[in-house]
Amino acid sequence: MSTPRNAVPRYAPLTYSAGNFAVGLMTQAFAAFVLYFYVDYLGASPLYISYAMAVHGIFNAVLNPLVGQLSDATRTRFGRRIPYIAFGFLPLALVYGLLWNPPANPNLLVLYFLFIVFLYDSLFVLVVLNWTALYPEMFPTPEERTSVAALRQFFGFLGMISGMVIPPLIASRTGWSAFGWIAAGFVSLFLGVSLLGAREREPSTTGTLPLWTSLKVTLTNRTFLVFVVANLAVQTGFALLTATVPFYAKYLLRLPEEKTALLYAAILLPSLLAMFIWGYVLKYVPPRRAVITALVYLSALLVSFFFVTNLAIALAAGVLFGFGLAGVVILFDILLAEVIDDDARRNGVRREGIYYGVNGFVIRLSVTLQAILTGTVLTLGGYVPHAASQVPSALLAIRSLMGIWPMFFLLVAILLFRVFPLGRFPQNPDAPPS
């Protein structure tokens, strides 16, 4: 019997998921090192670069829903999403390489940074949002989504770890320029591989809604609002934890700067294995119940970070935290896909683009909230930059940002998921509902 033209081949879960390595590598290396590279290594003005980053954040937040709507409205014989990925992934890799290869003239650094980051952001959203939007279409059954979500996040975490470890290793030996082009090679390779077997099950003739109507329908979707506010709370909590680790390591654990990565590794490395454990568990446990359980588990562990000042115990807590983190990351993929399916049933139109776009806006907003809260709490606590030690009130502020504040945001998400109407059935159709 012949295979339908748009049937997803057996190898597609692996090739599609591999694209997340490129996403993780780009985002983690950018977040961890781009400011250091331009300010400390190249000598650009930290004030002007911070202004450029703020403008970049606003631009990125606005761009996400606009590109999502554009993707939903696109009609070609190759589909709605795939053309953007196919024509955009090589320019994206090139621009990412150029980000780490600025001009020699120091007077042009800030302008170059602003220009290249705008270009990078535009291509990143264009390619990655459309790549992400393929997930619910290519893998429509609960079983497929669970296994692919685990595999996709495995590659994503692998990319994040690489984004933390590879840049300083390459830069210390051959320079940041070399890192930029090596990273560009990895990005083009893994995003190119992700297109192998990519299919769009939905016909490209499916209608769509006008921009403002689409935004209105999306932002008045109660189910999506519950999900997206819960996601904002969780992302803000995780962002607070991530941003506070260097302060926690230096002033409470008394670790030298080069060993701060130990804490990140303690969280991320166990997550790689935990992805597949969660993939199995979610065949039998409804996603809504699982996400509430995982968030309760993580909230309890955050208390330990508030009290612990011993490296061994902190690393053990990090390992346990990584297990729960893997589950939350997978579950958010699954639950957002269910929101999109529910919207399609009610409106007769599949609108992955706008939903992933608005969700991307929220993730960007969480970084802004984290920056504001971190700066405010540290300032009120009397934190002194570059000091050999901190006063007790500043140490208390750091401990609260590591434990109490993230726990608060996770508790908000737990309350919201208790009224979330979807995700009440396990991914294995033979298992009982919640």
N, C-alpha and C positions, 0 to 999 in steps of 0.2 A: 504494500500500500504506500502511496506517495506521501511525503511529509508536507504539510502546509507551508507556504512560503514564509509566514511569520512565526512558525513554531520555534520555541526556544530550544536550542540544542543542549545535550546533556552536560557539556563542558562549560556552559554559560555561567552557572553559579560561581565557578572558580575564576573564570576570566573577568566577569563583571566585578566581582568583589576585589580583585587585584587592583582596580583603580583607586581604592581607598588608601593604598600605600602612598600613592602620589599626593593625595589630599592631606594625609597625616604628616608627611615629610614637609610639604610646603608650609602648612599652617604652623607647625611646631617650630620649625627653624626660623620662620618669620617672627613669631611671637617671642621666642627666646633670645634671638641674636641680632635682629635688624637694628634695634636702637643702639645696642652696644657697638655694632659695626660702624654706623654712621656718626655716632657721638664720640665714643671713646677711641675707636681705631682711626677714623678719618678726621675727627676734630670738628664736626659740624656743631652749630649752636644747639644745645639741648632744648632751649626755649622754642626756637623756630621749628625744630624737628617735632617737638611735642604738639605745637600748633598744627603742623602738617598731619600728624597722626589723628588729631581730633577731627580735622576736616575729612580725612580718609574714613574715619568711623561713621560720620554722618552720611557721606556719599555711599558707603557700602550698605548702610541700613536702608536708605531710600532705593538703592539699585535693586535689591533682592526682590521685592514684590513686583517691580516694573518688569524685570526680566522674566519672572514667573508668569506674568500675564502675557508677555510677548510669546513665550514658549507655548502656552495653552492655545493662543490664537494662530499659531503657525500651521500652515497646510502645505505639505510637499508630498511627493510620491515616496520619499524616503522616511517620512514620519515627521513628528513634531520635535522630538528631542535630539535624535541621532545627528541630523545635519549640523547643529550647533557644536556638538562634541567633536565630530569629525573634522570640521573646518577650524575649530578653535584650540584643540589641544596642543598643536605644535607652536602656534604663536604664544600660547600661555607659557610653555616651557622656555621659549626664547626670551620672553620678557622677564621670567623668573631668573634666568641667568644674568640678564642685564641689570637686575636689581642689585646684584653683588659685584657689578663691574662699572662703577660710576666714573665720570670724567676726572682727569687729574687736577683740573682747576678747582681749588677749594671754594671759590666764590660762587660756583654753580651747584654745589652739593645740595642745598636745600631745595632749589628749584627742580633739580634733577630728581631728587627723592620724591617730591610732590607729584611730578609728571609720571614717573615710572610706577609709583604706587597706584595712581589713578588708573593707569593702563593695566596693571596687574590685577587690580580689583575687578575691573570691567570684564576681563577675560576669565578670571577665576569664577565669578558668579555665572557668567554665560555658560561655561563648560561644566562646572561642578553642580550647579543647580539642575541642569538638564540631565546630567549623569545620575544624580540622586533621584530625580523624578521618574527614571526608568524602573526603579525598584518595585513599586506597586503594580506596574503594568506587566513587567516581565515575569513576576512571581506572584500570581494572584491567589494561590491557595495558602491557608495558614501554615501547612507543613513546609512549603517552599520558603515562605517568608522567614520562618524561625531559623531554618538552617542557613539561609543566605545572610540573614542579619548577623548571625554568629560569625560566619566566614568573613563578611564584609568588615565587621568591627575588629576581627583578628588582624586583617591587613592594615586597618586604620591605626590600631595601637602599635603595630610593628613599624609603621611609618612615623608615628609620634616618637617612639624610642630612637629611631634613626635620626630624626630631626633634632634630638637632644645630644646624641653622641657623635654623629658624623661631622657636623660643622667644625667644632673645635679641633678634632683630630686632623682633618684635612687642612684647616687654616693654619695650624701650628707647623705644618710640614711644607705645604706648597702655596699657602695664601688663600684669602677669601675669594679671590677671582676664580681659582681652580674649583673651590667648593661650588660656586654658582653654576659653573658649566657642568660639573658632575651631577649636581642636583637636577639641572635641566634635562640631562640625559635620562635620569631615573623617572622624572615626571613624564617625559614623552614616551618612554618604554611602557610604563604601567598604565597610563591612560590609553595608549594605543592598544595594549592587550585587552583592556576593558571593553573595547568595541567589538572584539571577536565574539560572535554569537549574539550580539546585542539585537534585540527585536522589540518592536512596539506592537503589542497585541491589539490595541485599540486602533481602528481605522482613522486615518488622518482627515477624513471628511466629517468627523464628529464636530458638532457646533461648539461654540463657546459663548461666554457672556462679555458684554462691553466692560472696559476697565473699571469704571466706577460702580457699576452693578455687581461685578465680580468681587470687588473689595467689600461692598456693602453686605453681600451674601456671606462672604467669608467671615467678616468681623461681627456678624450677628448670629453666627452659628454657635449656639451655646456649648455644644460638645467640644468644638474646636477651641473656644475661649477657655473652657476649663483646662483642656490639655495645654494650651499655649502659656497660660499663666502659671500652671504647675511647672512647665518646662523652664520658664523664666526664673522661677524660684530655685529649681534644682541647678540650672546653669550658673546662677549667681552664687549659690553655695559652693559649687565646685570651683568656680573662678576665685572665690575668696581663699579657699584652701590652697589652690595652686600658687596664688600670688604671695601667700604668707609663708610658704615653706622656706624660702631663703632667710627670712627674718627669724623664723623658728629654729632653723638649723644653726644659725650664727650666734644668737643671743641666749637661747634656752638649752640647746644640745651642745653648744660650744664647738661646733664643727668648723674646720677650715673650709673656705669657699669652694674648693675643688671637690669636696666630698658631699656637697649638697645634693648632687645627682643620686646619691644612694637612696634618699627618701623617695624621689620620683621613681626610681627603678623598683623599689619595694612595692609600690602601688601598681605600676604598669606591667611589670613582667609576669606576676601571677595572673593578671587579667587575661593574658594571652591564652593560658590553659583554661581559665574559668569560662571563656566564651563558649567553648564546646560543651562544658558541663551545663551551662544555662540553656544551650540549644536543646539538650536532652530533657532537662527539667520542664521546659516550656511546652513540650508535647503533651504534658499531663496536668499542668497547673495553669489556670486562666491568667492571661496577662495582667488584668487589673489587680487580682489578688497578689500576683507575683511582684508587681512594681511597688505595691504598698508594703509588702513584707521586706523587700530589698531596701526601701527607704527607711523603714523602722530599724533594720539591722545597721545601716550606715549611720543613722542618727545616734544610736547607742555607742558605736565605735568613736564618733567624733568627741564624745565626752572624755575618752582616754587621751586624745591629743591635748585637751585643755590641762590635764594634770601631769602628763608624762614629761619628764626631762632627762630620761635615760635613753641612749641611742638604741640599745638592743630591743627595749620594749616598744620604742617608736617604730622601729623597722618591722617588728611583729604585727603591730597595729596596722601598719601600711599594707602588709601582705593580706591581712584579713579585709581591709578596706577595698583592696583591688578586686577581691572576689565579688563583693557587692556592686562595685562600680561597673564591672562587666555586665551584670544583669540589667542594671538601669539603662545602660547605653543600648543594649539589644532591645529592651522592652519599649523604649521610646520610638525606635524604628517601627516596631510592630503596631504600636498604638496609633501613631500618626497615619500609617497606611490604612488602618481601620476607619479613622475619621474621614479620610479621602474616599474610601469605598462607600461609606454612609452618605456622604454628600452627593456622590454620583448617583446613588439609588434615588435620592430625593429630588435632584435637579436634572437628571438625565444627561449630565455632562461631566466628563472626567477633567478635573482641574488640579492635577498634581503640582503644576508650576506655581500657581498663586499660593497654594498652601505651604509648599516648601520655601517660597519666597518670604512670606510673612513669618514663618518659623525662623528663617535666617535673620530677619530683622530683630526678632526677639533675642536670639543668641548674641547678636551684636550689642543689644541693649544691656544684656547681663554683664558684659565686660565694662560698660560705662558705669553701671551701678556698683560693680565691684571696686572700680578705681575710686569713685566718690566715697564709698563707705570705708575702704582701707585708709585713704588719706585722712578722713575725718577722725576715725578711731585712733590712729597713730598720733595725730596731732593733739587730740584731747588727752591722750595718755602721756604726753611729754616725750615722745620719741625724738632722739637726736641722731641725724644721719651720720654715718661713718664713725660713730663713737665706739670705743673699745668695749663698753658695757652700757646697759640702760638702767634707768631708775625703776623701782618696783612697779610703778603705775604703767610705765611703757611696756614692761614684760607682761603685765596683766592684759594690756591691750593686744599684744601679739598673741597671747594664749586665747583670748576671746575670739580673735579673727581666725584662729586655727580650729576652734572647737565650737564655741557657743553660737556665734553668728551663722556659720554654715548649718549647724543643727537647726536653728530657727527657720531658715529657709526650707530645709528638707521637711520640717514638720508642717509648714504651710502647704507644701506639695502633697503630703499625705492626706491632709484634710480635703484638698481639692479632688484627689483621686477617689476618695470615698463617695463622691457624688458623680463620678465619671460614668456615663451610661453604657459605654462599650467595653470590650475586652473581658466579657464575663464567661466566655467559653474557651476551653483549652485549644491549643493548636492541633492536637490529635482529635479528630471528630468523634472517635469512639470513647473518649474520656468524658466523665460527667461534667456539667456546667458548674460555675461557681454558685 
